[in-house]
């Protein structure tokens, strides 16, 4: 069994792949312990991405798997396809326009084994063509969470120490299989549907302060292109609603209802309006009403929370909605968000 399977979704990625691939091939762990799964997500670059992936496979036939999708399923779908092939003890994700530092998998795997961790999270660097690599000065402190009880998990969830992005972690493959999680497909912000449920299924989480992943802030990337696209907000709501529906089917739902409710209301109700305000986007009253109705159908007690002292701005919205948000109330609330 390989120690780590690394999943790399690729769409028209020929310009970025050499650097990404070399960063993986030059890992101190050694290719004999790595399984690299590249997925060509129906690229439209006249075969350039696919031909490059075939070169990688020919160079390391025992360590590289290449998959070609006929339909573009976006990063979530490409990752889901790769998970069908992954055989490593741990799973990791790298985007094709990013790269990793040499000691990532050796260090993360050793620490995972030391703590028998279900998930190991590490820090990252940013990169732009103008600045080169730079690090957020407020990086994470090392922390380990062993969760023996419901109350300890509630504290862990409230700490929000584990982020909801997928690429700054390694995951025990057995955990993924037990949880049965997969990414949302054909959307942006696909990661929470995969990551968030694992916070309930896992029991041992390690955060290390080392920065190993280099995240390219590329103005032509999918994320930057979609940030101001209205469909992004719709995708965001759809994915978070899918998270809620997934968790409703688990044994955790009743015991962690207040924590799940807080997460769902924040991500599926408050955040879309907050993001719209931040981007100076107009949300029609009709669209707001549809969102509000969707929320109330799932959570009729939205104006009550065990954690209301922690979320005063959000509770203002939830109480207005519960009382019957008027158009004047809504306009005032959105103006307030735009000023935040």
N, C-alpha and C positions, 0 to 999 in steps of 0.2 A: 504494500500500500504506500502511495506517495504521502508525504507529510502534509503538503499544502497544494490544493487545486486553486489556480488563479483564473478567474473568468474575465475576459476582455471583449466587450461588445464593440463592433467596428462598423461604422457607416461612412463611406467616402473618406477613409482615414489614412490613405497612403502617405500623406505629408507628415503625419505624426508617428506612425507605427515604428519606424526604425529606432527612434529614441526610446519609445515605450518598450519595445522588444529587448533592446540591449540592456535596459535597466533590469529586466527580469532575468535575462540570460546570465548577467554578471552578478547575480545574488550570491552572497557568501554561503548560503545554504547549499548551493550546487544544484544543477539541473536534474541530477539523478533523484532528488527528493521533491521536485516540483512537477506539477502537471499544469501546463498552460493551455487553456481552452479559448481559442479565438473564434468569435462568431461574426461572420460577414452578414450584416443585417440588410440584405438586399441592396447593396451599394449600387449607385448609378454612375460610376466613374469608369465605365468601359473595362471593367475587370481589373483595374489597377490594385485595388485593395485585396481582391481575391488572389491575384498572382503573387502578391507580397506574402500573404499568409501561407501559400503553398511553399514558398522558399523557406519560411520558418519551419514548416513541418518537415521538409526534406533535410534541413540542418540538424534537427533534433527529433527524429521519428519516435523515440521512446518517451518524449516529454511534451510534445506539442500535438494537440488535437485541433483541427480546423473544421468548422461547420459553416455551410452556406444556406441562408434562408431565402426562399423564393418570394416571401412577402415581408415587407418592412413592418416590424413589430415594435420598433423603438427599443430603447435600452432595456426596458423591463422584459419584453418578450425575448430579446437576445439572451439575457441572463437566465431566464427560465429554461430556454432550450439547453444552455450549457449545463445547468444543474442536473439535467437528465443523464449527462455523461460524467460528471465529476465523481472521482473516487477517492480523493484525498481525505486525510483525517480531519483537516481544517479547510475551510473555503474562504477565499478572498476575492475582491472585485477591484479591477483597475479600469479606468476609462482610457480609450485608445489615445487621446491627446494629452494624457498625463504620464507621469513616470514615478518610479519609486527609488529610494536610496538603497545602497548595496546590502546593508545589514537588516533590512526589514524582516524578512521571513525567518531568518535564523534567530533573531532576537525575539520576535513575537511568538514563534513556536516554542522556543525554550521557556519563555515566561508563561505561556499557556500550559505547558506540561508541569512547570513548577507549582502552579496554583490550581491545576486541573480546571482551568477556566473554560466556561462555555463560550464566552466572547472576550477578546482582547481588543481594546480600542487604543489607538495611537494618535499622535498629533500630526499636523501637516504643515507644509510650506505653500505659499502662493507664488505664482510666477506670472509675470507679464513681459512682453518683449521690451517694454520701456524700462522696467525696474530690475529685471532678473528675479531671482528667488528672494523671498522675504517671509518672515514669520510673524504671526500675531504675537505681540509681547505678552498677552494674557493667555498663555498656553495652559493646558490642564495640569493639575497636580496629580501625582501618582496616587491611585486609590484602588482598594480591593473591596468588593462587596460579596459576602457570603450570606445567603438569604435563608435562614432557618424557619421563618414564620411569616404569617400574613402581615403582621404589623411592621416587620422589617422590610418587606417588599413595598409596602405603602410609603415608607420613608425613602426607600430607594427610588421609587417612581417620582416622588415629589422633588427629589434632588435634581432630576433631569441631567444627571452626569453623563449618561449614554445618549449620544445624539442619534438622530433618525436617518442620517445619511448612511449609505452602505459601504463606501469605499475606504473608510478609515478604521477598518476592523478586520479581524479574522474570526470565523465562526466555526464551532465544532459541527461537523457535518451531521453527526447523530442528532444534534439539537434541531437542525433544520428539518430533518426527516421526522422527528417526533412531533414538531409543531405543524408540519405540513404547509409551511408558508411559501408563497411565491410573490413575485413582483406584479404590480399592475402593468398591463400592456397597452400600447398605442396612446400613451399619455406622457405628460411631463410630471415630475414629482412622484415618480412611481415607487420610491424607496420605502415610505412609511408602512405600506402594506406588508412588506417583507420584514422590516426591522422591528417595528413596534410590538407585534405579538411575542417576539422572542424575549422581551423584557419580563414576560410572565412565565414563559416556559423555562428560561434559564435560571440557574441558582447561584452561579459563580461568575462574577464580572470583574475584569481587571482593566484599569486605565493606566497606561504608561505615558510618561511625559515626553519621550523621544519623538521627534518629528521625522517621519519616514516617507510620507507621501507628498508628491509635488503636484499641486492642483493648478493647472494652467487656466488663467483667466483670459480666455480667447474670445475676442469680441464677435467672432463668427460662429462660436459654439452654439449648440442647441439651447443651453440654459440662457445665455445672454440674448439670443435671438427671440426667445419666447417670454422673457421676463415682462415685457410690456404688451404681450399679446393677450387679448381678452379671453381666449380659450384656455390660457394658463390658469386663470381663476376657476373656470369650470372644471378643469382637470383636477385642480387642488381639492375642490369640494367633492368630486366624484371619488377620488382616491381615499380621502378621509372617511367618507361614508362607507366605502368598502371595508376599511379598517374596523369601523363600528360593527358592521354586519358580520365580519369574521369573528370578532370578539364575542358577539352575542351567542355564537354557536359553541363557545368554549365553556369549560367548567369554571373559568375565572369570573364570569360575568356578574353573578350575583354578589360574590364576596368582594369584588373590587368595583362595584357599580359607581360609587362616588368618584373614584379616580378615573374610570373610563368616561364617565359623564363629563368631568372637567376637561379631559383631553378632547373628546368629541366636540363639545360646544366651542372650545377654543379654536380648534383647527378647522371645523366645518362651518362655523357661524361667525365668530369674531375675526379670525384671520382673513377671510376673503374681503370683508369690509375694510379691515385695517390696511391690507395690501392695496386695495383700490384707492383708499385715501392717500396712501404713501405715494402712489403713482399718478395721483391727480386724475383718476379715472372716474367717470360718472356711472353710477348704478341707478337704474330706473326703479321707481317704486314698485312696478309690476315684478321686476326681477327680485327685488328684496322680498316681496310678499311670497313668492314661490320658495325662496330659501327659508324664510321663516316658517312656512307651512311644513316644509320637509323636516325642519328641526323639531317643531312641536309634535309632529307625528311620532317621532322617535322618543322625545323627552318632554313629556307634558309638565314635569316639575322643574323646568329650566331655571326658574327664578329662585331656586333653593339650592344651596351647596354647603357641604361640610367644610369647604375651604374658601368661603366667600371673603374672609379677611385677607386672603392672599391675592385675590383677583378683583379689586374694586372696579377697574375700568371695564372688565368683561361683564361683571354683575350689573352695571348700569344698562348695558345693552340687553341682557337677558330679562331684566325686570321691565324695561320698556316694551319688549316683545310680548312678555306675559300679560301685560296690562292692555295691550292693543296699540301698537306703534302707529301714530298718526303720520301723515306725510310731513307735517311741520316738525314733529319729533325727529323723523328720519333725516331730514335736511340739516337740522341743527347738529344731530349726532355725527353725520358725515363731515360737516365742516369742522367739528371738534377733532375728528380723526386726522384730517388734512393738516391740522396745526400741530400735531404731536411730533 
